[in-house]
Amino acid sequence: MMGKPFAGLDTVPSTMRWFVVILWLLCGLTPIAQVDAAEVAGSFSQGRSRLSVVAGNGYAFNDTYFVLGVGGSYYVVDGLNVGLDVEWWSGGEPGIVKVSPSLQYVFYQVPSVAPYIGAFYSRSYVEDLQNLGSIGGRAGVYIAAGRNTHLGLGMAYESYFSCDETTYVSCSDAYPEISLTMAF
């Protein structure tokens, strides 16, 4: 059995009841205000830039490295950025510098947590060895840590070209990524 649609209004005076009903109808018929695309995309909107800092550890040549990196990107359209990252691997032998241009899309429409997916090419400059190229992909989420600051948590997969497994332990790698990103 269905109840009355305005059953809670039975105890409200007649004029007040009509006022509530009219207000309710007006709210239902009022068009929702258009939100500027830049407000929705926020830190990930067209024309914005990103600066990221990466610090962590890496493992290569049966040695553990301290990895320090910096990167930047530019949003060519809302959510889509092109970037360049540089990492310095120290504390192990041989020394490694890694340069990576990238393309990434951030699903900015999801509030407070913004999933991302991306692809990259890397060129690794390994001391006393031939340079090594690779291609990879990444996926994860950005969590708002401030007005224009996000904590990135994700995973990456990388596959190396012309990789000699007698020199390298593996020619592909999957690893977690943690970053702090600031947009301006």
Buried (B, 14 or more C-beta within 10 A) or exposed (E): EEEEEEEEBEEEEEEEBEEBEEEEEEEEEEEEEEEEEEEBBBBBBBEBBBBBEBEBEBBBBEEEBEBBBBBBBBBEEBBBBEBBBBBBBEEBEEBBBBEBBBBBBBBBEEEEEBBBBBEBBBEBBBEEBEEBEBEBBBBBBBEBEEEBBBBBBBEBEBBBEEBEEEEBEEBEBEBEBEBBBBBE
